[in-house]
């Protein structure tokens, strides 16, 4: 249940569809920007950077840090999580 709340907050602040992440060092959740890049005909790295910037400026409680990396947006939990 807590993980779903975290994923919901990640989606709300970024406008993306994050999924739970299984890779160490990549945050608790990540969103892939490659499908969106095909739809928008833009570079996935550019989309990830804009989404991470947008998310970093929004109010959040469960998310401490949002990082764009190679076309992905990684979400790291706060201490409240």
ChimeraX attribute file (.defattr): number of C-alpha atoms within 10 A of each C-alpha:
attribute: neighborCount
match mode: 1-to-1
recipient: residues
	/A:1	6
	/A:2	9
	/A:3	15
	/A:4	11
	/A:5	12
	/A:6	23
	/A:7	21
	/A:8	16
	/A:9	20
	/A:10	28
	/A:11	17
	/A:12	16
	/A:13	19
	/A:14	23
	/A:15	14
	/A:16	20
	/A:17	15
	/A:18	24
	/A:19	19
	/A:20	16
	/A:21	15
	/A:22	11
	/A:23	10
	/A:24	7
	/A:25	9
	/A:26	16
	/A:27	19
	/A:28	20
	/A:29	23
	/A:30	27
	/A:31	23
	/A:32	21
	/A:33	25
	/A:34	19
	/A:35	10
	/A:36	15
	/A:37	17
	/A:38	11
	/A:39	8
	/A:40	11
	/A:41	10
	/A:42	13
	/A:43	14
	/A:44	21
	/A:45	19
	/A:46	16
	/A:47	21
	/A:48	27
	/A:49	20
	/A:50	15
	/A:51	22
	/A:52	24
	/A:53	15
	/A:54	14
	/A:55	25
	/A:56	17
	/A:57	11
	/A:58	10
	/A:59	11
	/A:60	15
	/A:61	12
	/A:62	21
	/A:63	24
	/A:64	14
	/A:65	15
	/A:66	25
	/A:67	19
	/A:68	21
	/A:69	16
	/A:70	13
	/A:71	18
	/A:72	23
	/A:73	28
	/A:74	25
	/A:75	30
	/A:76	20
	/A:77	18
	/A:78	13
	/A:79	9
	/A:80	8
	/A:81	13
